[in-house]
Amino acid sequence: MPAKNGLFLRMAKDIGVKKYKGESDEGFSRRTAYTASRYWTSAFCMDDGSGGDSGLSRQALNRKLRSWIGRLDNAQPGISEWFEVDQGNVSCIYNRLIDVGELKEDGFSNRFRAQPPTLAVVGMGQALIVGMFDPTNTSEAVLGYHRPDIVATGLASIVASDLEAPAQNPRWWETEWELLAWARASDFGSVEYANPATRAWGLRNGEVWSPDFRPTKGIALARTTSNDRGGTTYYAARPVGGKPFLCSVEQTKALELYYHIKEIAGNPVVARLRRIDDQHVELAMPLGLIPGEYDRVLEVASWPVRNVSDRFDRLMRAECVPMARDLLSKCGVVLKEA
């Protein structure tokens, strides 16, 4: 970023983005633009000609975001490439905001509307401020919080909260296991079973699978593959009379079950954390999409590194570490610090 160009410095000051030790000007500009895109996305939805009541269509929101990013690219070449504008990945921004309630999509008109600020308690004494507010207005509190108390991280604002977090929803096997339609594994042809002792944690990794049925505390994960169609079907597995019985499950449920099995087998999936400075940490995720309901919170509360769609390498404010550790543990992932 040229020294004479103070656009990103002014923008960062307005929205609370801090440069970390050793960060390049290009990286700082990208993070600043990413956080700013949250506020501009809501502002675009408000600027619909009806005071925000109608909202914007997906196509209109894409056009406005692309145009805004293009103007930033004139000040800092490479911004458009990082946002993957040509690949259409600016949709990552508003999809993440929808996931946490920052924007609301009308199911009938397929238009996006900005939402007023609310507090979303995430636990560990922390909450997210979700919804539109003006980060440049330092004279007014937001939901009782003043600007020095509001930490900008990724597309989110995190604050301290003594409110109790909502109870964790039961894991799917805790409520569905006994209701599944079980059948003998011998009815499914060639079956492989996930080995929780392996270091691998992706279901597509061949090292995960073995012909041996070795359930962990009465549960296992299995798969069959079709050479004709090239498809893979996943199954929950359990022993009945010493023999494996199976029931097909969706891939997302299979991954969540596998992480649980590895956890109770004493070989949990690991995410890595490295502290960059007193205010920022680097988070290396084991997979792009962590199973369970909490990955959306982690995704919105962090900055992607390589490009806007990067889900593996993330940066976040150090204040988020207790929240990240807690949410990852609820997904069967252990956070280890380098």
Wavefront OBJ file of the C-alpha trace (Angstrom):
o trace
v 0.000 0.000 0.000
v 1.612 3.264 -1.072
v 2.427 5.595 1.795
v 0.453 8.396 0.177
v -2.706 6.308 0.112
v -4.405 6.624 3.489
v -7.752 5.149 2.396
v -7.299 1.826 4.193
v -5.758 3.441 7.253
v -8.781 5.727 7.613
v -11.173 2.872 6.938
v -9.430 0.655 9.489
v -9.591 3.379 12.122
v -13.332 3.808 11.528
v -14.172 0.113 11.831
v -11.596 -0.937 14.433
v -9.199 -3.105 12.417
v -5.670 -3.220 13.858
v -2.505 -4.043 11.939
v -0.586 -6.906 13.487
v 3.175 -7.128 13.919
v 4.889 -7.882 10.620
v 1.721 -7.697 8.536
v 2.193 -6.558 4.960
v 0.343 -3.515 3.676
v -1.442 -5.744 1.179
v -2.620 -8.146 3.869
v -3.774 -5.308 6.096
v -5.714 -3.755 3.194
v -7.457 -7.052 2.474
v -8.472 -7.591 6.087
v -9.711 -4.022 6.332
v -11.728 -4.352 3.140
v -13.172 -7.671 4.313
v -14.395 -6.222 7.625
v -15.696 -3.107 5.867
v -17.670 -5.295 3.447
v -19.911 -6.269 6.364
v -21.069 -2.700 6.868
v -21.305 -1.902 3.172
v -23.392 -5.022 2.519
v -25.974 -3.909 5.085
v -25.818 -0.351 3.773
v -26.492 -1.555 0.236
v -29.529 -3.484 1.463
v -30.809 -0.361 3.214
v -30.370 1.700 0.056
v -33.239 -0.029 -1.735
v -35.471 2.995 -2.294
v -37.843 2.000 0.511
v -35.740 2.549 3.601
v -34.578 -1.060 3.756
v -38.062 -2.634 3.768
v -37.643 -4.277 0.361
v -33.980 -5.177 0.458
v -31.879 -6.205 -2.507
v -31.898 -9.196 -4.803
v -28.846 -11.434 -4.964
v -27.992 -10.040 -8.400
v -28.221 -6.415 -7.242
v -26.151 -7.102 -4.145
v -23.492 -8.818 -6.251
v -23.323 -5.846 -8.611
v -22.944 -3.354 -5.769
v -20.289 -5.387 -3.975
v -18.326 -5.956 -7.182
v -18.442 -2.245 -7.967
v -17.327 -1.296 -4.445
v -14.479 -3.824 -4.488
v -13.443 -2.536 -7.912
v -13.046 0.966 -6.500
v -10.899 -0.386 -3.681
v -8.794 -2.248 -6.232
v -7.928 1.073 -7.855
v -6.399 2.146 -4.528
v -4.816 -1.240 -3.712
v -4.308 -3.488 -6.762
v -5.003 -7.123 -5.938
v -8.082 -6.543 -3.782
v -10.431 -7.820 -6.502
v -8.295 -10.907 -7.000
v -8.318 -11.657 -3.245
v -12.115 -11.281 -3.166
v -12.265 -13.657 -6.172
v -14.623 -11.303 -7.973
v -14.200 -13.074 -11.324
v -15.144 -16.411 -9.718
v -18.303 -14.945 -8.201
v -17.138 -15.593 -4.652
v -18.259 -12.250 -3.246
v -21.324 -14.277 -2.293
v -19.184 -15.677 0.562
v -19.642 -12.334 2.311
v -23.405 -12.175 2.464
v -23.811 -15.930 2.903
v -21.719 -15.738 6.070
v -23.717 -12.750 7.269
v -26.969 -14.606 6.639
v -25.686 -17.591 8.628
v -25.413 -15.511 11.812
v -28.479 -13.301 11.275
v -26.726 -10.116 10.149
v -28.862 -10.226 7.000
v -32.214 -11.872 6.509
v -33.251 -13.452 3.248
v -36.921 -13.293 2.344
v -37.822 -16.763 1.162
v -40.565 -15.512 -1.143
v -38.850 -12.597 -2.870
v -35.263 -13.883 -2.453
v -34.216 -10.416 -1.369
v -31.809 -9.566 1.424
v -32.678 -7.135 4.210
v -30.406 -5.601 6.822
v -31.310 -6.298 10.442
v -31.174 -4.095 13.556
v -28.409 -4.929 16.042
v -29.025 -7.764 18.494
v -26.818 -9.673 20.917
v -25.954 -13.286 20.097
v -24.431 -14.938 23.163
v -21.810 -17.526 22.221
v -20.520 -18.506 25.656
v -17.294 -18.169 27.622
v -18.415 -14.697 28.710
v -18.604 -13.449 25.131
v -21.254 -12.437 22.606
v -21.493 -11.142 19.055
v -23.252 -7.946 18.091
v -25.220 -9.052 15.055
v -26.947 -6.518 12.831
v -26.352 -3.134 11.294
v -24.854 -0.249 13.233
v -22.639 2.710 12.330
v -19.081 1.974 13.519
v -18.036 5.575 12.892
v -20.559 7.000 15.374
v -18.533 6.919 18.571
v -20.930 9.072 20.585
v -23.716 6.473 20.819
v -23.573 3.069 22.474
v -24.640 -0.074 20.633
v -26.847 -2.295 22.794
v -25.246 -0.631 25.811
v -21.676 -1.144 24.566
v -19.367 1.762 23.781
v -16.874 1.608 20.935
v -13.780 0.771 23.046
v -15.647 -2.314 24.309
v -16.461 -3.587 20.794
v -13.756 -5.688 19.095
v -13.831 -6.039 15.315
v -12.827 -9.501 14.114
v -13.559 -10.714 10.585
v -17.187 -9.918 9.760
v -18.161 -9.789 13.436
v -18.094 -7.599 16.534
v -17.317 -9.401 19.770
v -18.082 -8.054 23.245
v -17.963 -9.282 26.826
v -21.255 -10.593 28.182
v -22.379 -12.150 31.455
v -25.520 -13.577 29.840
v -25.863 -17.348 29.795
v -25.266 -18.987 26.451
v -28.066 -21.111 24.939
v -27.872 -24.804 25.769
v -26.031 -26.885 23.212
v -28.324 -28.808 20.920
v -28.040 -32.589 21.294
v -25.716 -34.301 18.836
v -27.735 -36.098 16.208
v -26.836 -39.604 17.409
v -27.977 -38.748 20.928
v -31.566 -38.411 19.723
v -31.711 -40.505 16.532
v -29.530 -43.551 17.197
v -32.219 -45.887 18.510
v -34.683 -44.721 15.843
v -32.499 -45.582 12.853
v -33.458 -48.412 10.498
v -30.593 -50.876 10.984
v -29.710 -53.666 8.547
v -26.979 -56.317 8.458
v -23.718 -55.098 6.938
v -23.613 -58.266 4.866
v -26.558 -56.871 2.883
v -24.433 -53.979 1.581
v -21.621 -55.802 -0.189
v -18.063 -54.587 0.397
v -18.037 -52.356 3.483
v -15.174 -50.357 4.966
v -14.999 -48.889 8.452
v -13.423 -45.669 9.682
v -10.374 -46.181 11.871
v -10.306 -43.556 14.652
v -6.643 -44.289 15.410
v -5.387 -42.805 12.145
v -3.956 -39.296 12.023
v -6.152 -38.473 9.021
v -9.522 -36.778 9.552
v -11.015 -36.262 6.117
v -13.542 -38.833 4.952
v -12.068 -38.839 1.452
v -8.650 -39.854 2.743
v -8.065 -43.537 2.024
v -5.992 -43.905 5.203
v -9.172 -43.508 7.251
v -10.789 -46.694 5.971
v -10.244 -50.335 6.844
v -12.172 -53.587 6.270
v -11.990 -54.291 10.016
v -15.052 -53.577 12.152
v -13.800 -52.265 15.469
v -16.505 -50.159 17.132
v -15.572 -47.579 19.755
v -17.877 -47.753 22.742
v -20.524 -49.417 20.592
v -20.463 -47.042 17.600
v -18.606 -46.874 14.296
v -18.740 -45.246 10.879
v -18.823 -47.218 7.628
v -18.907 -46.582 3.890
v -19.548 -48.324 0.606
v -18.378 -47.107 -2.787
v -19.921 -47.692 -6.173
v -17.488 -48.215 -9.017
v -20.307 -47.815 -11.525
v -21.457 -44.392 -10.312
v -18.352 -43.369 -8.402
v -20.463 -42.458 -5.399
v -19.878 -43.078 -1.710
v -22.548 -43.875 0.851
v -21.861 -43.427 4.553
v -23.417 -45.409 7.387
v -23.668 -45.274 11.118
v -22.597 -48.686 12.398
v -23.211 -50.634 15.592
v -22.629 -54.195 16.802
v -25.640 -56.446 17.266
v -24.788 -59.894 18.531
v -21.167 -59.228 17.595
v -22.063 -58.500 13.951
v -22.045 -55.022 12.311
v -25.381 -53.433 11.502
v -25.608 -50.303 9.363
v -27.909 -47.380 8.584
v -27.155 -44.795 5.889
v -26.555 -41.194 6.977
v -25.811 -37.900 5.224
v -22.181 -36.965 4.690
v -22.357 -34.065 7.148
v -23.694 -36.391 9.822
v -21.025 -38.952 8.949
v -18.235 -36.406 9.418
v -19.685 -35.216 12.707
v -19.935 -38.826 13.927
v -16.363 -39.574 12.864
v -15.032 -36.587 14.808
v -16.954 -37.824 17.853
v -15.578 -41.342 17.498
v -12.017 -40.018 17.257
v -12.632 -37.897 20.324
v -13.868 -40.754 22.511
v -11.088 -42.977 21.141
v -8.544 -40.522 22.553
v -7.316 -39.353 19.138
v -9.263 -36.131 18.531
v -9.110 -33.915 15.472
v -6.810 -30.954 16.098
v -6.911 -27.298 15.053
v -3.684 -25.320 15.500
v -3.364 -21.857 16.993
v -0.368 -19.539 16.770
v -0.182 -16.173 18.499
v 1.042 -13.429 16.177
v 1.025 -10.619 18.709
v -0.962 -9.575 21.778
v -4.073 -8.864 19.688
v -4.063 -11.408 16.849
v -3.841 -15.177 16.419
v -3.561 -17.473 13.434
v -5.886 -20.462 13.267
v -5.179 -23.488 11.070
v -8.341 -25.531 10.667
v -8.188 -29.289 9.956
v -10.959 -29.063 7.358
v -12.626 -26.258 5.455
v -15.964 -27.048 7.065
v -16.046 -28.209 10.664
v -19.093 -30.428 11.349
v -21.754 -29.206 13.703
v -23.569 -25.910 14.089
v -20.762 -23.727 15.396
v -18.448 -23.430 12.400
v -20.539 -20.536 11.074
v -19.696 -18.504 14.187
v -15.983 -19.224 13.851
v -16.106 -18.384 10.155
v -17.789 -15.016 10.592
v -15.512 -14.089 13.525
v -12.274 -14.541 11.572
v -10.456 -13.244 8.517
v -9.721 -15.691 5.683
v -6.050 -15.546 4.691
v -5.380 -16.685 1.116
v -8.608 -15.407 -0.412
v -12.180 -14.644 0.555
v -13.255 -18.288 0.308
v -10.347 -19.684 2.378
v -11.730 -21.813 5.211
v -8.509 -23.498 6.282
v -6.230 -20.622 7.302
v -7.829 -17.852 9.366
v -6.851 -14.904 11.507
v -8.846 -13.643 14.458
v -8.550 -11.315 17.377
v -6.932 -12.842 20.455
v -10.063 -12.024 22.451
v -11.837 -14.754 20.469
v -9.581 -17.607 21.617
v -11.757 -18.729 24.594
v -14.820 -18.711 22.341
v -13.007 -20.584 19.557
v -11.681 -23.219 21.954
v -15.148 -23.784 23.424
v -16.998 -23.932 20.097
v -14.433 -26.249 18.521
v -14.658 -28.599 21.490
v -18.409 -28.825 20.945
v -17.638 -30.004 17.416
v -15.197 -32.657 18.656
v -12.094 -30.615 17.736
v -9.248 -29.840 20.145
v -7.513 -26.467 19.799
v -3.769 -26.734 20.416
v -1.488 -23.752 20.728
v 1.879 -23.815 18.982
l 1 2 3 4 5 6 7 8 9 10 11 12 13 14 15 16 17 18 19 20 21 22 23 24 25 26 27 28 29 30 31 32 33 34 35 36 37 38 39 40 41 42 43 44 45 46 47 48 49 50 51 52 53 54 55 56 57 58 59 60 61 62 63 64 65 66 67 68 69 70 71 72 73 74 75 76 77 78 79 80 81 82 83 84 85 86 87 88 89 90 91 92 93 94 95 96 97 98 99 100 101 102 103 104 105 106 107 108 109 110 111 112 113 114 115 116 117 118 119 120 121 122 123 124 125 126 127 128 129 130 131 132 133 134 135 136 137 138 139 140 141 142 143 144 145 146 147 148 149 150 151 152 153 154 155 156 157 158 159 160 161 162 163 164 165 166 167 168 169 170 171 172 173 174 175 176 177 178 179 180 181 182 183 184 185 186 187 188 189 190 191 192 193 194 195 196 197 198 199 200 201 202 203 204 205 206 207 208 209 210 211 212 213 214 215 216 217 218 219 220 221 222 223 224 225 226 227 228 229 230 231 232 233 234 235 236 237 238 239 240 241 242 243 244 245 246 247 248 249 250 251 252 253 254 255 256 257 258 259 260 261 262 263 264 265 266 267 268 269 270 271 272 273 274 275 276 277 278 279 280 281 282 283 284 285 286 287 288 289 290 291 292 293 294 295 296 297 298 299 300 301 302 303 304 305 306 307 308 309 310 311 312 313 314 315 316 317 318 319 320 321 322 323 324 325 326 327 328 329 330 331 332 333 334 335 336 337 338
